[in-house]
């Protein structure tokens, strides 16, 4: 699976950005897609995750972004988006797109970075 992020940049506090992740590779290895972020001072943390089931898409958000960020994917599941609103300086980080084939953690615990096997190179988001 290859993941290529785009859309990062600099924005003032209160502003918005949309990140995109173009995903290629076997569909069964992209059953779940997610966005994570990391700064030099903090471990990589989950931002948002999306996966499809019988009842449509299911999403999960990290506590710090709930109500401000929205994850979505196109019908072909080749692109995942992260709409980021009301950005704050603490949202400054390198944002990574991730993919995996399994959602074994569903109902067990929240997803973490160790649950994802494929990663993009990252895109920097800076909020001032």
BAKOL-506237 format. One record per residue: residue number from 1; y, z, x of N, C-alpha, C in turn. Coordinates in nm, 4 decimals, padded with zeros to 6 digits. Layout:
N
+-----+----------+----------+----------+----------+----------+----------+----------+----------+----------+
| num |      nc2 |      nc3 |      nc1 |     cac2 |     cac3 |     cac1 |      cc2 |      cc3 |      cc1 |
+-----+----------+----------+----------+----------+----------+----------+----------+----------+----------+
| NUM |        Y |        Z |        X |        Y |        Z |        X |        Y |        Z |        X |
...
+-----+----------+----------+----------+----------+----------+----------+----------+----------+----------+
END
This chain:
128
+-----+----------+----------+----------+----------+----------+----------+----------+----------+----------+
| num |      nc2 |      nc3 |      nc1 |     cac2 |     cac3 |     cac1 |      cc2 |      cc3 |      cc1 |
+-----+----------+----------+----------+----------+----------+----------+----------+----------+----------+
|   1 | -00.1191 |  00.0000 |  00.0847 |  00.0000 |  00.0000 |  00.0000 |  00.1243 |  00.0000 |  00.0884 |
|   2 |  00.2164 | -00.0891 |  00.0561 |  00.3441 | -00.0930 |  00.1271 |  00.4561 | -00.0536 |  00.0320 |
|   3 |  00.5423 |  00.0329 |  00.0786 |  00.6514 |  00.0836 | -00.0029 |  00.7821 |  00.0617 |  00.0718 |
|   4 |  00.8792 |  00.0024 |  00.0038 |  01.0081 | -00.0246 |  00.0652 |  01.1175 |  00.0295 | -00.0253 |
|   5 |  01.1900 |  00.1281 |  00.0263 |  01.2977 |  00.1895 | -00.0518 |  01.4295 |  00.1171 | -00.0287 |
|   6 |  01.5159 |  00.1242 | -00.1282 |  01.6508 |  00.0711 | -00.1155 |  01.7417 |  00.1468 | -00.2112 |
|   7 |  01.8721 |  00.1324 | -00.1898 |  01.9681 |  00.1914 | -00.2823 |  02.0379 |  00.3155 | -00.2321 |
|   8 |  01.9983 |  00.3652 | -00.1171 |  02.0647 |  00.4832 | -00.0644 |  02.2058 |  00.4521 | -00.0199 |
|   9 |  02.2822 |  00.5565 |  00.0098 |  02.4184 |  00.5376 |  00.0552 |  02.4965 |  00.6656 |  00.0450 |
|  10 |  02.6266 |  00.6527 |  00.0537 |  02.7160 |  00.7679 |  00.0462 |  02.7891 |  00.7666 | -00.0873 |
|  11 |  02.8044 |  00.8832 | -00.1445 |  02.8702 |  00.8950 | -00.2742 |  02.9413 |  01.0289 | -00.2806 |
|  12 |  03.0444 |  01.0361 | -00.3599 |  03.1148 |  01.1621 | -00.3779 |  03.0417 |  01.2498 | -00.4783 |
|  13 |  03.0634 |  01.3787 | -00.4667 |  03.0019 |  01.4733 | -00.5587 |  03.0369 |  01.4371 | -00.7025 |
|  14 |  02.9368 |  01.4432 | -00.7880 |  02.9538 |  01.4055 | -00.9271 |  02.9187 |  01.2609 | -00.9556 |
|  15 |  02.8980 |  01.1842 | -00.8506 |  02.8680 |  01.0436 | -00.8665 |  02.7209 |  01.0173 | -00.8917 |
|  16 |  02.6855 |  00.8888 | -00.8964 |  02.5496 |  00.8465 | -00.9271 |  02.5006 |  00.7418 | -00.8282 |
|  17 |  02.3711 |  00.7374 | -00.8114 |  02.3045 |  00.6348 | -00.7326 |  02.1717 |  00.6016 | -00.7977 |
|  18 |  02.1244 |  00.4810 | -00.7728 |  01.9913 |  00.4421 | -00.8185 |  01.9111 |  00.3981 | -00.6975 |
|  19 |  01.8008 |  00.4628 | -00.6740 |  01.7094 |  00.4236 | -00.5684 |  01.5988 |  00.3371 | -00.6268 |
|  20 |  01.5548 |  00.2401 | -00.5490 |  01.4438 |  00.1538 | -00.5892 |  01.3359 |  00.1581 | -00.4826 |
|  21 |  01.2136 |  00.1431 | -00.5269 |  01.0996 |  00.1387 | -00.4364 |  01.0115 |  00.0219 | -00.4773 |
|  22 |  01.0038 | -00.0785 | -00.3908 |  00.9165 | -00.1932 | -00.4153 |  00.7791 | -00.1612 | -00.3598 |
|  23 |  00.6781 | -00.1687 | -00.4453 |  00.5426 | -00.1300 | -00.4076 |  00.4486 | -00.2486 | -00.4147 |
|  24 |  00.3757 | -00.2713 | -00.3072 |  00.2763 | -00.3774 | -00.3051 |  00.1441 | -00.3196 | -00.2581 |
|  25 |  00.0347 | -00.3856 | -00.2990 | -00.0957 | -00.3369 | -00.2609 | -00.1830 | -00.3160 | -00.3823 |
|  26 | -00.3064 | -00.2689 | -00.3597 | -00.4011 | -00.2507 | -00.4703 | -00.3484 | -00.1564 | -00.5773 |
|  27 | -00.3668 | -00.1972 | -00.7008 | -00.3149 | -00.1173 | -00.8119 | -00.3771 |  00.0213 | -00.8172 |
|  28 | -00.5060 |  00.0313 | -00.7827 | -00.5734 |  00.1604 | -00.7938 | -00.5232 |  00.2612 | -00.6911 |
|  29 | -00.4471 |  00.2142 | -00.5937 | -00.3875 |  00.3051 | -00.4947 | -00.2431 |  00.3378 | -00.5291 |
|  30 | -00.1977 |  00.2903 | -00.6457 | -00.0605 |  00.3164 | -00.6904 | -00.0597 |  00.3777 | -00.8296 |
|  31 | -00.1660 |  00.4472 | -00.8630 | -00.1710 |  00.5073 | -00.9956 | -00.0593 |  00.6076 | -01.0189 |
|  32 | -00.0191 |  00.6740 | -00.9147 |  00.0900 |  00.7706 | -00.9241 |  00.1920 |  00.7366 | -00.8176 |
|  33 |  00.3187 |  00.7395 | -00.8565 |  00.4282 |  00.7102 | -00.7664 |  00.5251 |  00.8280 | -00.7690 |
|  34 |  00.5909 |  00.8487 | -00.6569 |  00.6823 |  00.9612 | -00.6541 |  00.7965 |  00.9428 | -00.5562 |
|  35 |  00.8942 |  01.0269 | -00.5729 |  01.0066 |  01.0363 | -00.4798 |  01.0091 |  01.1769 | -00.4214 |
|  36 |  01.0267 |  01.1839 | -00.2912 |  01.0395 |  01.3101 | -00.2200 |  01.1661 |  01.3033 | -00.1352 |
|  37 |  01.2120 |  01.4189 | -00.0909 |  01.3283 |  01.4196 | -00.0031 |  01.3117 |  01.5261 |  00.1046 |
|  38 |  01.3809 |  01.5036 |  00.2143 |  01.3692 |  01.5955 |  00.3274 |  01.4983 |  01.5965 |  00.4062 |
|  39 |  01.5335 |  01.7143 |  00.4551 |  01.6455 |  01.7309 |  00.5471 |  01.5919 |  01.7959 |  00.6742 |
|  40 |  01.6679 |  01.7928 |  00.7822 |  01.6218 |  01.8568 |  00.9070 |  01.5966 |  02.0067 |  00.8906 |
|  41 |  01.6624 |  02.0665 |  00.7924 |  01.6512 |  02.2118 |  00.7764 |  01.5414 |  02.2528 |  00.6788 |
|  42 |  01.4916 |  02.1590 |  00.5994 |  01.3971 |  02.1943 |  00.4945 |  01.2723 |  02.1077 |  00.5005 |
|  43 |  01.1644 |  02.1633 |  00.4467 |  01.0420 |  02.0849 |  00.4364 |  01.0594 |  01.9789 |  00.3270 |
|  44 |  00.9747 |  01.8779 |  00.3332 |  00.9799 |  01.7736 |  00.2320 |  00.9455 |  01.8321 |  00.0953 |
|  45 |  01.0270 |  01.7984 | -00.0021 |  01.0067 |  01.8540 | -00.1356 |  00.9950 |  01.7421 | -00.2384 |
|  46 |  00.9240 |  01.7702 | -00.3434 |  00.9080 |  01.6722 | -00.4495 |  01.0376 |  01.6610 | -00.5298 |
|  47 |  01.0761 |  01.5392 | -00.5594 |  01.1918 |  01.5134 | -00.6438 |  01.1442 |  01.4743 | -00.7837 |
|  48 |  01.0615 |  01.3714 | -00.7894 |  01.0112 |  01.3247 | -00.9184 |  00.8832 |  01.2457 | -00.8976 |
|  49 |  00.7968 |  01.2522 | -00.9971 |  00.6684 |  01.1819 | -00.9918 |  00.6447 |  01.1161 | -01.1266 |
|  50 |  00.5788 |  00.9996 | -01.1258 |  00.5483 |  00.9302 | -01.2500 |  00.4085 |  00.8714 | -01.2411 |
|  51 |  00.3338 |  00.8806 | -01.3501 |  00.2025 |  00.8170 | -01.3561 |  00.1722 |  00.7843 | -01.5005 |
|  52 |  00.0830 |  00.6866 | -01.5178 |  00.0521 |  00.6382 | -01.6513 | -00.0793 |  00.6946 | -01.7003 |
|  53 | -00.0822 |  00.7186 | -01.8304 | -00.2047 |  00.7647 | -01.8928 | -00.2220 |  00.6959 | -02.0266 |
|  54 | -00.3164 |  00.7467 | -02.1040 | -00.3424 |  00.6857 | -02.2345 | -00.2230 |  00.6958 | -02.3281 |
|  55 | -00.1417 |  00.7969 | -02.3080 | -00.0275 |  00.8182 | -02.3963 |  00.1046 |  00.7734 | -02.3343 |
|  56 |  00.0960 |  00.6838 | -02.2357 |  00.2180 |  00.6357 | -02.1734 |  00.2438 |  00.7036 | -02.0413 |
|  57 |  00.3666 |  00.6927 | -01.9937 |  00.4017 |  00.7493 | -01.8638 |  00.4235 |  00.9001 | -01.8742 |
|  58 |  00.3790 |  00.9675 | -01.7729 |  00.4032 |  01.1106 | -01.7598 |  00.4916 |  01.1319 | -01.6381 |
|  59 |  00.5893 |  01.2180 | -01.6499 |  00.6803 |  01.2439 | -01.5395 |  00.6832 |  01.3927 | -01.5039 |
|  60 |  00.7154 |  01.4166 | -01.3789 |  00.7310 |  01.5538 | -01.3292 |  00.8559 |  01.5561 | -01.2430 |
|  61 |  00.9354 |  01.6615 | -01.2548 |  01.0581 |  01.6744 | -01.1773 |  01.0626 |  01.8082 | -01.1042 |
|  62 |  01.1165 |  01.8032 | -00.9837 |  01.1432 |  01.9275 | -00.9138 |  01.2512 |  02.0054 | -00.9871 |
|  63 |  01.2473 |  02.1364 | -00.9780 |  01.3408 |  02.2196 | -01.0529 |  01.4864 |  02.1878 | -01.0221 |
|  64 |  01.5163 |  02.1527 | -00.8990 |  01.6553 |  02.1320 | -00.8589 |  01.7162 |  02.0039 | -00.9143 |
|  65 |  01.6351 |  01.9143 | -00.9668 |  01.6884 |  01.7862 | -01.0153 |  01.6677 |  01.7655 | -01.1648 |
|  66 |  01.5999 |  01.8576 | -01.2297 |  01.5751 |  01.8432 | -01.3731 |  01.7061 |  01.8290 | -01.4495 |
|  67 |  01.7085 |  01.7311 | -01.5389 |  01.8282 |  01.7076 | -01.6188 |  01.9308 |  01.6188 | -01.5521 |
|  68 |  01.9137 |  01.5916 | -01.4231 |  02.0089 |  01.5061 | -01.3515 |  01.9467 |  01.3763 | -01.3032 |
|  69 |  01.8212 |  01.3808 | -01.2646 |  01.7517 |  01.2635 | -01.2122 |  01.6492 |  01.2127 | -01.3140 |
|  70 |  01.6267 |  01.0808 | -01.3107 |  01.5268 |  01.0204 | -01.3981 |  01.4448 |  00.9207 | -01.3189 |
|  71 |  01.3141 |  00.9347 | -01.3250 |  01.2245 |  00.8402 | -01.2591 |  01.1690 |  00.7442 | -01.3625 |
|  72 |  01.1530 |  00.6193 | -01.3242 |  01.0967 |  00.5201 | -01.4149 |  01.0269 |  00.4127 | -01.3322 |
|  73 |  00.9494 |  00.3301 | -01.4000 |  00.8819 |  00.2202 | -01.3310 |  00.8787 |  00.0994 | -01.4221 |
|  74 |  00.8687 | -00.0172 | -01.3621 |  00.8611 | -00.1376 | -01.4437 |  00.7199 | -00.1522 | -01.4985 |
|  75 |  00.7052 | -00.2414 | -01.5962 |  00.5755 | -00.2554 | -01.6631 |  00.4658 | -00.3003 | -01.5673 |
|  76 |  00.5029 | -00.3797 | -01.4695 |  00.4038 | -00.4284 | -01.3732 |  00.3704 | -00.3238 | -01.2682 |
|  77 |  00.4444 | -00.2122 | -01.2703 |  00.4241 | -00.1034 | -01.1740 |  00.4391 | -00.1523 | -01.0306 |
|  78 |  00.5355 | -00.2425 | -01.0118 |  00.5647 | -00.2891 | -00.8771 |  00.6927 | -00.2295 | -00.8224 |
|  79 |  00.7705 | -00.1684 | -00.9096 |  00.8963 | -00.1077 | -00.8679 |  00.9156 |  00.0259 | -00.9385 |
|  80 |  00.9518 |  00.1240 | -00.8618 |  00.9821 |  00.2560 | -00.9159 |  01.1286 |  00.2855 | -00.8884 |
|  81 |  01.1946 |  00.3430 | -00.9862 |  01.3361 |  00.3710 | -00.9749 |  01.3622 |  00.5216 | -00.9828 |
|  82 |  01.4707 |  00.5610 | -00.9213 |  01.5166 |  00.6986 | -00.9340 |  01.6665 |  00.6946 | -00.9644 |
|  83 |  01.6982 |  00.7222 | -01.0895 |  01.8374 |  00.7309 | -01.1309 |  01.8864 |  00.8720 | -01.1004 |
|  84 |  01.9898 |  00.8816 | -01.0193 |  02.0408 |  01.0120 | -00.9783 |  02.1842 |  01.0275 | -01.0275 |
|  85 |  02.2042 |  01.1223 | -01.1158 |  02.3363 |  01.1497 | -01.1716 |  02.3840 |  01.2879 | -01.1290 |
|  86 |  02.5129 |  01.3094 | -01.1431 |  02.5740 |  01.4391 | -01.1102 |  02.5317 |  01.4862 | -00.9711 |
|  87 |  02.5399 |  01.3965 | -00.8770 |  02.4956 |  01.4281 | -00.7410 |  02.5829 |  01.5364 | -00.6791 |
|  88 |  02.5179 |  01.6213 | -00.6028 |  02.5852 |  01.7320 | -00.5356 |  02.5556 |  01.7265 | -00.3858 |
|  89 |  02.6392 |  01.7908 | -00.3046 |  02.6144 |  01.7881 | -00.1599 |  02.4743 |  01.8336 | -00.1221 |
|  90 |  02.4166 |  01.9245 | -00.1983 |  02.2810 |  01.9716 | -00.1663 |  02.1738 |  01.8671 | -00.1940 |
|  91 |  02.2116 |  01.7563 | -00.2575 |  02.1183 |  01.6459 | -00.2771 |  02.1114 |  01.5547 | -00.1546 |
|  92 |  02.1981 |  01.5795 | -00.0580 |  02.1971 |  01.5003 |  00.0646 |  02.0640 |  01.5165 |  00.1356 |
|  93 |  01.9986 |  01.4042 |  00.1635 |  01.8663 |  01.4076 |  00.2260 |  01.8186 |  01.2658 |  00.2505 |
|  94 |  01.7102 |  01.2554 |  00.3237 |  01.6372 |  01.1293 |  00.3323 |  01.5395 |  01.1287 |  00.2149 |
|  95 |  01.5433 |  01.0222 |  00.1372 |  01.4573 |  01.0103 |  00.0204 |  01.3435 |  00.9128 |  00.0509 |
|  96 |  01.2228 |  00.9580 |  00.0206 |  01.1032 |  00.8796 |  00.0483 |  01.0296 |  00.8454 | -00.0807 |
|  97 |  00.9802 |  00.7235 | -00.0864 |  00.8927 |  00.6810 | -00.1940 |  00.7478 |  00.7028 | -00.1498 |
|  98 |  00.6638 |  00.7437 | -00.2422 |  00.5245 |  00.7708 | -00.2090 |  00.4335 |  00.7223 | -00.3212 |
|  99 |  00.3099 |  00.6942 | -00.2845 |  00.2115 |  00.6464 | -00.3825 |  00.0735 |  00.7012 | -00.3510 |
| 100 | -00.0074 |  00.7121 | -00.4537 | -00.1466 |  00.7516 | -00.4356 | -00.2267 |  00.7078 | -00.5555 |
| 101 | -00.3600 |  00.7137 | -00.5402 | -00.4452 |  00.6700 | -00.6491 | -00.4901 |  00.7813 | -00.7412 |
| 102 | -00.4717 |  00.9047 | -00.7001 | -00.5291 |  01.0165 | -00.7738 | -00.4229 |  01.1127 | -00.8255 |
| 103 | -00.4496 |  01.1648 | -00.9429 | -00.3664 |  01.2715 | -00.9985 | -00.4520 |  01.3953 | -01.0228 |
| 104 | -00.5355 |  01.4262 | -00.9239 | -00.6294 |  01.5366 | -00.9417 | -00.5580 |  01.6688 | -00.9670 |
| 105 | -00.4334 |  01.6775 | -00.9216 | -00.3581 |  01.8022 | -00.9327 | -00.3066 |  01.8280 | -01.0741 |
| 106 | -00.3163 |  01.7270 | -01.1604 | -00.2644 |  01.7425 | -01.2962 | -00.3341 |  01.8583 | -01.3663 |
| 107 | -00.2575 |  01.9491 | -01.4179 | -00.3120 |  02.0647 | -01.4861 | -00.3572 |  02.1752 | -01.3938 |
| 108 | -00.3493 |  02.1498 | -01.2617 | -00.3940 |  02.2482 | -01.1630 | -00.2734 |  02.3115 | -01.0944 |
| 109 | -00.1871 |  02.2275 | -01.0474 | -00.0661 |  02.2741 | -00.9782 |  00.0320 |  02.1579 | -00.9719 |
| 110 |  00.1575 |  02.1854 | -00.9407 |  00.2549 |  02.0763 | -00.9253 |  00.2174 |  01.9859 | -00.8088 |
| 111 |  00.2569 |  01.8599 | -00.8144 |  00.2277 |  01.7685 | -00.7027 |  00.3099 |  01.8051 | -00.5800 |
| 112 |  00.2514 |  01.7821 | -00.4643 |  00.3216 |  01.8026 | -00.3381 |  00.3011 |  01.6805 | -00.2489 |
| 113 |  00.3666 |  01.6802 | -00.1350 |  00.3581 |  01.5627 | -00.0477 |  00.2171 |  01.5398 |  00.0041 |
| 114 |  00.1370 |  01.6413 |  00.0145 |  00.0017 |  01.6230 |  00.0673 | -00.0870 |  01.5453 | -00.0291 |
| 115 | -00.0422 |  01.5294 | -00.1526 | -00.1198 |  01.4567 | -00.2536 | -00.0964 |  01.3071 | -00.2500 |
| 116 | -00.0113 |  01.2607 | -00.1604 |  00.0242 |  01.1193 | -00.1551 | -00.0148 |  01.0602 | -00.0199 |
| 117 | -00.0846 |  00.9456 | -00.0262 | -00.1359 |  00.8865 |  00.0963 | -00.0521 |  00.7748 |  00.1538 |
| 118 |  00.0363 |  00.7178 |  00.0749 |  00.1188 |  00.6061 |  00.1220 |  00.2659 |  00.6435 |  00.1115 |
| 119 |  00.3404 |  00.6069 |  00.2153 |  00.4810 |  00.6459 |  00.2230 |  00.5676 |  00.5302 |  00.2707 |
| 120 |  00.6913 |  00.5282 |  00.2189 |  00.7887 |  00.4336 |  00.2689 |  00.8633 |  00.4926 |  00.3875 |
| 121 |  00.9573 |  00.4151 |  00.4398 |  01.0325 |  00.4563 |  00.5576 |  01.1475 |  00.5501 |  00.5236 |
| 122 |  01.1882 |  00.5508 |  00.3996 |  01.2952 |  00.6400 |  00.3568 |  01.4291 |  00.5705 |  00.3465 |
| 123 |  01.5154 |  00.6269 |  00.2624 |  01.6526 |  00.5792 |  00.2485 |  01.7436 |  00.7011 |  00.2404 |
| 124 |  01.8526 |  00.6969 |  00.3155 |  01.9402 |  00.8130 |  00.3261 |  02.0380 |  00.8184 |  00.2093 |
| 125 |  02.0513 |  00.9371 |  00.1533 |  02.1506 |  00.9644 |  00.0501 |  02.2424 |  01.0746 |  00.1022 |
| 126 |  02.3709 |  01.0470 |  00.1021 |  02.4683 |  01.1451 |  00.1496 |  02.5719 |  01.1692 |  00.0406 |
| 127 |  02.5889 |  01.2946 |  00.0033 |  02.6834 |  01.3316 | -00.1014 |  02.7892 |  01.4225 | -00.0405 |
| 128 |  02.9147 |  01.3860 | -00.0568 |  03.0216 |  01.4658 |  00.0030 |  03.1257 |  01.5044 | -00.1009 |
+-----+----------+----------+----------+----------+----------+----------+----------+----------+----------+
END
